[in-house]
Amino acid sequence: MSVRRIFSILLIAAMLLALVPTTAAQETVTIRVRCRAAPPTEDWRCNNFAEVEAEVEAALGIDLQLELIQDNLDWGPYKQEFQLSAEAGEAVDIILSGHEDIGAWSVAGFVIPLDDLIPNYPEFADVVPSLWDSMKGPDGKIYGIPQDAEARPLYFSKPLLSDLGWSDEEIEALPEKIMAGEFTFEDMLDTAQEAVELGVVEEGYGFWHRPRNGPDFLYFYYGMGGSVLDDEGNLVFDKQAALDVYNLFADARARGVMSGAHLGIEWPDWHTTVAPGEKVLFASGGTWFWGDWAVNYVADRGGEDYLWENIGAALIPAMKTGQPITLTHPLAYMISSSSKNVDVAMALLAAITTPEANNRHAIDSAHLGILNAQLASEEYQNARFLSLAHPMLDYTTFIPNHPNWGAWSEAYWAGIQSVESGELSPEAALDVVVNRLQNEIPGIIIR
């Protein structure tokens, strides 16, 4: 072929290519998401974003690059990791954490308010209204999108109650009796003491709470009539309510119901001891324990079927207020002030705030739903444990979103530890806690 012929072909090809419409290069946007999740039951916390990546990418006309960072790091190091990166202006775009962190992180400027953005996404209109209250910072603005909800029930061993002489009918009726206020926390301690004295359980195994500090301990204080915030939003510490809590634990120790031996043990050891229902009569924990136990602790015994046969769940029995109680601790997705692509981050959050996405998480992990349509869905209603637990939300309480909540909580928890371990009397523990609060929280109101 001649040089002239080759040149003609190349010229024609170039002319034809010039006639083909060109497509503008898509903008590449990277969004980093950080989630804390216990595998495998809670993996949808971050994995749901991957399910909607293509949908959001197409809707926005961008090349979306998701970086999902998910592990089961302890909450303390997890939160510190975010705080340090936020201080450096290098935090992830979306951070998942407890709603109580909104208090400190909003004041520090680590996360941004979302009030002006939420109305742009119809998905958020279906969120259970009461959950928005837990997403607000001290300034009244919304800083989070609910990821899940839950309740903190009392679990009880059906075989051990049977060993005490309870009939099957009495065991199955216990949750209703607690809900009606007919079986109080004092009744629970009496039953646990009887189990210890009769050798049904070992001393110290009548009632176990979580082995380290957490939201759960607040419902004891609420149950004794305590308040955490006044009408102006100031932190409050009610000495009588706290003393009643410390006396409660001192009494449980004196009766052999508790011994403090489980304080500080690792969570896998705690679950291994409680989940089978063979050693501990009563235990308090979260609804998500149910899903975790079925998959990770009693799977070889029959999983959830084994739990239904051997473990019951109810509200925390009434204390001084006369009302049964629980606590809800919603987790929240927050957008960091480091994010350069807030609209993309919000589009992702809207895309996973759907009944389909949240049902995947709720049903697998035994968390409670966050959407009205989700609660009405057949899939959610057919989840037996969620149907049992969801009515507990009618009795729920929340942690305050206050910047100094962590200091309040740690001081109050130190009092429980010292009393339950036998280190201090309730009165001495109260004095130590009050002094600590006054030193660490300027302006706290001690009643």
Secondary structure as UniProt FT lines:
FT   HELIX           3..19
FT   STRAND          27..36
FT   TURN            39..43
FT   HELIX           44..60
FT   STRAND          62..71
FT   HELIX           75..87
FT   TURN            88..89
FT   STRAND          94..98
FT   TURN            99..100
FT   HELIX           101..108
FT   TURN            115..117
FT   HELIX           118..120
FT   HELIX           122..126
FT   HELIX           129..133
FT   TURN            134..135
FT   TURN            138..139
FT   STRAND          145..149
FT   STRAND          154..157
FT   HELIX           158..163
FT   TURN            164..165
FT   HELIX           168..179
FT   TURN            180..181
FT   HELIX           185..197
FT   TURN            198..199
FT   TURN            203..204
FT   STRAND          207..208
FT   HELIX           215..217
FT   HELIX           218..223
FT   TURN            224..225
FT   TURN            231..232
FT   STRAND          235..237
FT   HELIX           239..254
FT   TURN            255..256
FT   TURN            261..264
FT   HELIX           267..274
FT   TURN            275..276
FT   STRAND          282..284
FT   HELIX           288..296
FT   HELIX           299..301
FT   TURN            302..303
FT   HELIX           304..310
FT   STRAND          311..314
FT   TURN            320..321
FT   STRAND          331..336
FT   TURN            337..338
FT   HELIX           342..352
FT   HELIX           355..365
FT   HELIX           372..376
FT   HELIX           378..381
FT   HELIX           384..389
FT   HELIX           390..395
FT   TURN            403..404
FT   HELIX           405..420
FT   TURN            421..422
FT   HELIX           426..440
FT   TURN            442..443
FT   STRAND          445..446
//
